[in-house]
Amino acid sequence: MTAILRASGILQGVDGEATFTRHDGTAARARSAQVGDGPVAADARIVLQVSRWDRLKDPVGVMDSFVRFIAPRTDACLVLAGPAATSVIDDPEQPEILEDLGRRHKAMPAATRHRVVIAQIPMQDKEENAAIVNALQRRADVVVQKSLAEGFGLTVSEAMWKRRPVVASRVGGIPDQIEQGKSGILVDDARDLRAFGDAVVGLLQDGPPARWLGVEARHRVARKFISPCHLIEQARLVVDLVS
C-alpha cells in the first residue's frame, strides 16, 4: 500500500516494490499519477475523497471545507483523487473543474497549499487504477463523500469495506449504506461546509470511536452489500412473488 502511494507521487519516500497482482495472477508495477503540490509526508494523516471531477461530487466544497474548518484545527492533509482529466473523453466538464480547483489551490497560503493534494490517477490500465484507489482508501484516516446528489455511491461502500470511518452527505443512496453514528457520519445539508469540517475533525481527534465506526462499517457492508447478499435478496423476492 505504502509503496504504491509513493510510486504514484502521493506519499514521500522511496517506493520499493510498488507492485500489485492482476486478476490473472501476474504482478505489475504501479506508475506515477499526476499530483499537484505533492507528495505529503509518509506519516501524514489523510482526509480523502475519491470521485469523478464532477460538480455534483463537489470537490471545490471539500477543499473549501478543509481549508476553513479542518486544516486550522488538525495536522491532517487532504487528498482529492480522481481520473486523469484527459482519460475521460465523454465528460468535457472535468478539465474545467480541475482548472478551477487548480486556481483555488494556487491562491492558498503556502502552509495550507502543501497540505492539499490533487491527484489525477491514470485510467489506461483499469487494474492499476484500482490498485492505486485501493491503496488510497486503505491509507486514509477519514474518507469523505460530499456529494450534492448521488446514486448508490460505490466509493462509500468501498471505504466502509476497508474499515474506514466515512463522512458523507445525506443524499441519494448514501443513507441506505450508512447508519448515522453507527457505521459512519451523515451530514444533513450537503452544502454546509462547517458541519462537514466539524464531523471530520471529530473523527480525527477521537481515535477509538473512529476505529469503531470503521469496524461497524465493514460489518454493515458484509451484511448488506456484497454480491451474495444481493443474490439472497433476489431469491427471496422471487419466492415471495411465486407464493
FENKA-V474964 format. One record per residue. RES is the residue in one small letter. D_FIRST is the distance of its C-alpha to the first C-alpha in Angstrom with 1 decimal. Layout:
BEGIN
res = <RES,RES>
d_first = <D_FIRST,D_FIRST>
END
This chain:
BEGIN
res = <m,t,a,i,l,r,a,s,g,i,l,q,g,v,d,g,e,a,t,f,t,r,h,d,g,t,a,a,r,a,r,s,a,q,v,g,d,g,p,v,a,a,d,a,r,i,v,l,q,v,s,r,w,d,r,l,k,d,p,v,g,v,m,d,s,f,v,r,f,i,a,p,r,t,d,a,c,l,v,l,a,g,p,a,a,t,s,v,i,d,d,p,e,q,p,e,i,l,e,d,l,g,r,r,h,k,a,m,p,a,a,t,r,h,r,v,v,i,a,q,i,p,m,q,d,k,e,e,n,a,a,i,v,n,a,l,q,r,r,a,d,v,v,v,q,k,s,l,a,e,g,f,g,l,t,v,s,e,a,m,w,k,r,r,p,v,v,a,s,r,v,g,g,i,p,d,q,i,e,q,g,k,s,g,i,l,v,d,d,a,r,d,l,r,a,f,g,d,a,v,v,g,l,l,q,d,g,p,p,a,r,w,l,g,v,e,a,r,h,r,v,a,r,k,f,i,s,p,c,h,l,i,e,q,a,r,l,v,v,d,l,v,s>
d_first = <0.0,3.8,5.5,5.3,6.4,8.7,10.0,10.8,12.7,11.5,10.5,12.9,12.7,12.7,9.9,10.9,9.8,7.8,9.0,9.1,12.2,14.9,17.4,19.9,17.8,17.4,14.4,13.7,12.0,10.5,13.1,14.0,14.8,18.0,17.2,20.3,20.7,17.1,15.0,14.9,14.7,11.7,13.1,14.4,14.8,14.0,16.3,15.1,17.2,16.3,19.5,22.0,24.0,26.8,29.4,29.2,25.5,26.9,24.2,27.1,27.9,24.3,24.6,28.1,27.3,24.5,26.9,29.9,28.8,25.3,24.9,28.3,27.6,24.0,21.7,18.9,17.7,17.8,15.5,17.6,15.8,17.9,19.0,20.5,24.1,25.7,23.9,25.7,29.3,30.9,29.9,31.8,31.0,27.4,28.5,30.9,28.5,26.0,29.1,30.1,26.8,26.9,30.5,29.7,26.7,29.0,31.7,29.6,30.4,28.2,26.8,25.6,24.7,22.0,20.3,20.1,17.7,18.7,16.2,17.6,15.2,16.8,18.5,20.3,17.8,17.1,14.5,12.5,13.1,12.0,8.6,8.2,10.0,8.1,4.8,7.8,9.7,7.7,7.3,11.0,13.9,16.3,16.3,19.7,21.6,24.8,26.6,30.3,30.7,28.4,28.7,26.5,23.4,20.6,17.8,19.4,19.2,15.6,14.6,17.3,16.0,12.7,15.0,14.8,18.2,19.6,22.5,24.2,27.7,30.3,30.9,31.1,29.2,26.8,29.3,29.3,25.7,25.7,28.5,29.2,28.4,27.3,24.0,23.5,25.6,27.9,29.7,33.1,33.7,31.0,32.6,32.8,30.5,31.5,30.9,27.3,26.8,28.5,26.4,23.1,24.6,25.8,22.4,21.0,24.1,24.3,21.4,22.9,24.1,20.8,19.1,22.1,21.9,18.3,19.6,22.7,20.8,19.0,22.5,24.1,22.0,22.6,26.3,26.8,24.5,23.0,25.2,27.5,28.5,29.7,31.6,33.3,34.3,35.7,37.6,39.1,40.1,41.9,43.7,44.8,46.1,48.0,49.5>
END
